[in-house]
Amino acid sequence: MFEIVRAILYRLKTGRQWRELPLKQFIDHGSVSWQSVYYYFNKWCRDGSWRNLWIGLLRNYRSYLDLSSVQLDGSHTPAKRGGQAVGYQGRKASKTSNALFLADNTGQMLALSEPQKGQHHDLYEIKLLFTGLCEVLQQAAIDIKGIFLNADSGFDSKELRSACAEKEIQANIKPNPRNHKGNNSEDQYFDEQLYKRRIVIEHANAWMDSYKALLVRYEVLSGNWMAMHWIAFSVCFLKRINKRLKV
């Protein structure tokens, strides 16, 4: 199993197709085919093992997180094979999947939403998707009450502000001028200095790009695509934990 996990991590890092995995680098004995590696990956996707791995890491090592604020952002990923939650995105001129991400105040990714078809903007089903993001943290025994949340003007909506208020999250969302024409937007809470911390999620997205299997979506099933992210989140967090333990 250890060798199979190593092969899956190699696929995540390099983006190489399953059938092209250099298995002799990972399998010391016996005959294991690429189909066997994919079988276990797919099995652990379906039974929720990768997601449970991530939630377990968050629960056991949440003291390594900086939750003085969290950052919300959306990202479109080109999807070359089609599949679940894939649609044409005019701005990208390609078929994409769109997902929302939460990161802590240092850029450590925390949660990923269910992907949506690329033609949908970031506010599509925002209340439902945001609730899903929060559930990941709650399942990891992370108290979200009172957390400050940074988001850009694309997320300025009554639905998201309402969802934050219901969960007692302090929404620091940059006001969108188009939403406040003729209205006084000064009543909306917004801290410019706190908002500057949002840059860390841009850094986090760049770190995720180092995992080539995430740059372009080839996984047809949404669950498998999400699992690749849970694994990447786990690897990044384990590196942070290991670094702290060595100090």
N, C-alpha and C positions, 0 to 999 in steps of 0.2 A: 504493500500500500504506500509506503514511503516513496518508493521509486516511481510509482504512478503519479503521486502528488507532484514530485519533481518534474515529471514530464508535462503536467498540466501548467505548472508555473512557467516552464520554458515556453509553452504555447502563449501564455499571457504576455510574457515579456517581449517575445520576438514577433508575434503575430503569424507565425508559420502555420500553414494548414495542418489539420490533424493528421492527414495521411502522409505528410512530409516530416513528421517528428523524427529526429535522429535517436531512436530508442536505444541503440547500443550505448549511448552516453549515460543512460539512466538505469537500464535493466542489466544487472550483473549476472543473472542466471535465468534459465527457463526461456520460454518463448512467449512474449507479450506483444500483441499487435497494436497498431494505432486504434483499431476498433475497440480493444479492451480498455485503453486509456479513455477513449470517449465514452464508453459504456459507464465507467465509474463517475466520470465528470457529470454526465447526464443524470445518473442515478442520484448523486448528491445534490444536484439542482432540484430534482423533483421532490426529494424528501426534506428539503430545506436545510441541509447540512451546512452549506456555505453561509447562508444567512444566520444560522444559529452560531456558527463560528464567530462571525463578526459581532453579534450581540453579546456573546460570552466574553469576548475580548474587551468590549466597551464596559461591561458590567464589572469585570475584575480589575480593570486598569483605568477606571474613569478619573482617578486622581492625576493621571498623566495628561489630561485634557485641560485646555484653558477655555472655560465657559463664561468668561466675563462678557462675551458677546458671541453670537453665531452669525454666519454669513449665508445668505440664500442667493442662488443663481440658477439659471437654466442653460442647457447646452444641447445643440443639435449635432447628431452624429450621422454621417452618410451610411446608408444601408445598401450594400451591393447585391444581396441575394433576396431582398424583400423579406416577408415574414410578418409576424404579429407586430402591431403598433408601428407600421411603416407607411409613410405618405409623402407626397411630393411637396417640397418646400421651395417656393419661388425664389426667395432671396439666395438660397444655396444652389438653385438650379439642379437639384438632385433629390432623390428619395432619402428621407432622413427619419430618425427617431428623436423625439425631444424628451428630455428628462430634467427634473429639478434636483439640485444638490444642496446639502447643508454641510458647512465646515465650521470648525471651532475657530477661536481667535488667533490661532497660529497657522491655519490652513490645513489642519488634519480633517480629511473628509469624515463625516459622521453618518450621513444617510443619503439614500437615493430613492426617488419616487418611481412609481410605475411609469414606464415610458409611454409616450403618446405619439400619435401619427404626426409627421413633420409639418403638416399644414396648420396645426394648432399652435397658437402662441403660448407664451409662458403662463398666462392667466386662465387658460382653458382648464376647467374642473379644478380650480386652484384650491378651493376649500377641502375637497376630497383628497387631493394629492398632498396638501400641506398636513392634513391629519395623519396620512400615512407616514410622512417624514417624522412627525412627532411621536408616533407609535414606536418607531425603532428606538428612539431615545428612552421612552418610558419603559419599554421591555428590558432595556439595559439598566433600569433603576436609576436613570438620570432625571433629576427634578428639573422640569422646564419652567416652572413658575418663576416669574421675575427676570427671566433671561432677556437680554437686549438682542433684537434681531435686525441686522442690516440688510437692506435690499435696494436695488436701483429703481429708478422711476418707472421702469416697465412693470413693476409689481405694485404700483400705486392703485389700489382698488379697494372698494368697500368690503368686498368678500374676504380678502386677505386680512385687512385690518380687523374685521369682525372675528375671523378665526383666531387671530392672535389675542384679541381681547378675551375671548371665551376661555383660552388656555392661560390667561394672565401672563402673556408674553408681551414685552415692551417693543412695539414695532417702530423701528427707526428707518422708515421708508422715504426715500427722496421724493418730494412732491412732483407730480407730473403736471406741467403748466396746462396741458390740454384738458386735464380733469378738473381744473379749478378756475376756468374762465368765468369772470364775473363774480366769483366767490372769494371769500377771505381764507386762504390756505394757511394763514399764520396760526390758526387754531390747532393745526396738526403738529404733533410733536416731531421735531427733527433736530438732531445733534450733528452738525457738520464735522466736528472732530471725531466723533465716534464712527461716523460714516466712512472716514478715511481708512478704517481697518478692513473695509470690504475688499481691499486689494488682495488680501491673503487668499481669497477663494480663486482669484485669477491665477495666483501662483500655484494653487492646488490643482487647477485644471491643467496647467502646464506640466506638473509632475505626473498627472495621470496620463498625459500624452506619451510619456516614456514607456508605457505599456502598450506596445503596438497593436495588440488585439483589441484595444479600446478605441483606437483612432478611427477605424472603419468597422462597422458592424457586419459580421458575417453570420452570427448566430441567428437562426430563424425564429426560435422561441424567445419570447420576452423574458421568461424565467432564467434561461441560460445566459442571456445578455446581462441581466442584473447580477447573476452569480459571478460573472467575470469581474464586475465592479466590487462585489463584496470581497473577493479574493484580493484585488488590488488594494482596497482599503486596509485589509488585514496585514498585508505585507508592509505597507507604509507604516502602520501603527506598530508592528512588531519591531521594525527598525528603530523607531523612536524609543520604545521600551528598552530594547537592548542597549542603545546608546546611553540612556539614563542609568541603567544598571551598572554599566562599566565605570561611570564617573565616581 
